[in-house]
Amino acid sequence: MHAGQKRDKLLAMTKLLEEGIEAARALSPERQDMAGELLLSLAQRQPGYQLTAEQLEDVKVAIAEADRAEFASDQDMAGTWKKFGL
């Protein structure tokens, strides 16, 4: 990877981080704190939580589904939120 590619990658990552932070601003104060703790943990390279192999596989499946634009319907999500009392 040459310098231009590295710079482009860093800029894209920075934009994504900014988008994530902007989205986090809309969360409740409790969720904002959770997001802040996660970011600090990642930045300090001392994650307080490590995914199990099974959880990691679930994340890979979810990313592949998102890449294929396979998202839950509004009706599916309403049922999920209701299940968790939200």
N, C-alpha and C positions, 0 to 999 in steps of 0.2 A: 504494500500500500504506500503510495507516495504522499508527500506533504499535503497536496491539494485534497486528496481523498480523506486524509485524517482530519483536516480542517472541516471539510464538508460533513463528515460523520459527527464531529463535535458540535457543529452548529445544529444539526438535526436533533441530536440528543438534548441540547440545550433548549430547543424549541419544544420538544416533548416534555421536558421537565417543567418548563413554564406553563404548558397546557395542563399538566397534572396539578401544579400548584394552584392555578386558577380554578380548576374544578374542585380542589380541596377547600377553597375559600367558601364555597356554597354549602359545605357540610356543617352539621351541628358542631358546637364547640367540642363535644366529646370525641366526635369522629376526626375533627381537625387535630386534636391532641394525638390520636392514634396514628394519623398520617405523619405528623411531626416526629413522633417516636420512631416510626419506621424509617423515615428519611435520615434521621440522625444515626440510627443504628447502621444503615447502609453506608453512610458517609464515614463513619468511624471504623468500618470493616469489622464490626463486632455484632453480627446479627444475633438478636435475642431468640430467634426462632429459626429452626432449620426444617425444611420440608422433608417428609419421609419419601422413600422411593415411590410409593403409591401416589402420594400427593403430587410429586413431580410429574409422574405420568399423566395424572388428571389435568395438570396445567398444560402439558404438551397437547393433549386432546383438545382442550379449550382453545388454545391458540390456533390450532389447525381449523377448528370450527369457525373461529372468528375470521381467519384468512379466507374461508369459503363463504363468508357472510351468512353463516348459519346461526341466527340469533333466536332467542326465545320470543314468542309472541307477547303482546301486552297482556293477553288473557293468562298465559302461562306465568308471567311475572306477578300478576295480581294474586294468583293462587299461592305463589311462593311467599310473597310478602305477608299475606294473610296467615299462612302457616307459622310464620315467625312473629306474629302479632304486630306487624308493621303496616 
